Amino acid sequence: MGRGRVVLERIENKINRQVTFSKRRNGLLKKAYELSVLCDAEVAVIIFSSRGKLFEFGSTDVKKIIDRYRQFCYASEDRFNIVEDQTQNLYQEVSKLRVIHESLQRSARHLLGENLEELGIKELQTLEKQLDRTISKTRQRKTHLMLERLEELREKERNLGEINKQLKSKIEEGQGRRASLIQGQGNTSALAANDTFKSQPTQVNHFQSQSYLQIGYQTHQEKEIEARGIAGGNMRCNQDNWLL
């Protein structure tokens, strides 16, 4: 049969208790040694018997391990205290922000004309003054923006006027150049016409001289035509006489 389950309670028999303590103590120290070797861990075991006798084991110096344990515990406690303080401060800050948020929401509703029934006369007068100040600041800001916009438009108008003047001056300069070119071409045409007119009288005189030379002079062809006409007339006269 297998080993029965051991009940974890104080052993009343003194001898059995002492035997069990010795066995389990040795087993615990052996397991601590194995843990330190296998896992490269720092292990310290401190055991006090019922008679007050000390038994201890340490993979290194037990005092160094205990000091390290104390530092870690104190640091953990300090960190815990710091975290707790920060949590408390954050909670208080969140509470304040929640109150401010609710107050701002209530003021916004009042400015929009909502939930005015819960306000008294003084609060309504304060709200009215606040609205008057807000309207005055709004109008001042609006006027300032309109003046800035007007100044921008005036500056733009001045810039456009300068550009218009520059364009006009360029157009006038171009027209002056064009007029000078047309005038120069006109003078050149007039000179060419005068030269042509001067050369024309010689040609006219030549034509007149040829016409004067041809007056009263008949060419050979004209003489033949005239002779044929005279002969034809004589033949017609002869025929008329014969018929008669």
Phi, psi and omega in degrees: 000150180284170181287136180284161181288131181274131178277126181276095176205166183296132177278124184283326181288125185294318183292312179299322179296319181291321179294315180297320179298317182294317180294312184289329176296313180296321178295319179295317179293324177295317179295324178295318179296315180298320179297319180292325182282313185290322187252003180052050181250156174268116185236135175225130180237128179236125182230131173244127179284175180294338177272357179092012181277138185265133171231133183215157175214139177216133177294329171234208178291128183295322181296319178296321179294320179294320178297318178297321178297317180296317178299318180295319180295317180294317179297319178296320179294319178296316178298320179296319179294321179295315179297320179295318179296317178297321178297318179296317179296318179297321179297316178296318179295320178297321178297316178297316180296325178295318179296317179296320180297315179296321179295318179294320177297319178295319178294321179296319177296322178295319179294331178276000178086019180254149177056040178281349182293335182276000181262147175268188183293315181296318180294323177293321177296318177298318178296322179295316178298320179297319178294320178297317178296321180295317179296319180297315178295323179295316179295320177298317179295319178298314179299317179300315179295321179294320178294319177298318179295320178296319179295322177297318180294321178295318177298320178295321178296319178296318178298318179294323177297318177296319179295321179296319178297317179298320179293319178298316180297321178294320179295315179298320178296319178294321178295322178296318177297319181295318179296321179294322178294319179295320179296319178296321177294324178295319179295321179296320179294321180295318179296320178295323179293319178297319178297320180293320180294325179292327181279342183291321182301325179297317179294321179295317180297321179296318180294318179295322181293323177293321180293323178294324180290333183272350179291129178078005181247126180248137179282173181295321179295317179298323178295320179296314179300316181294322180293318178298320179296321181291321180293320179296324179291320180295320181295319178297323180292322178295319179294321179293321180293320181294319177296323177292000000 
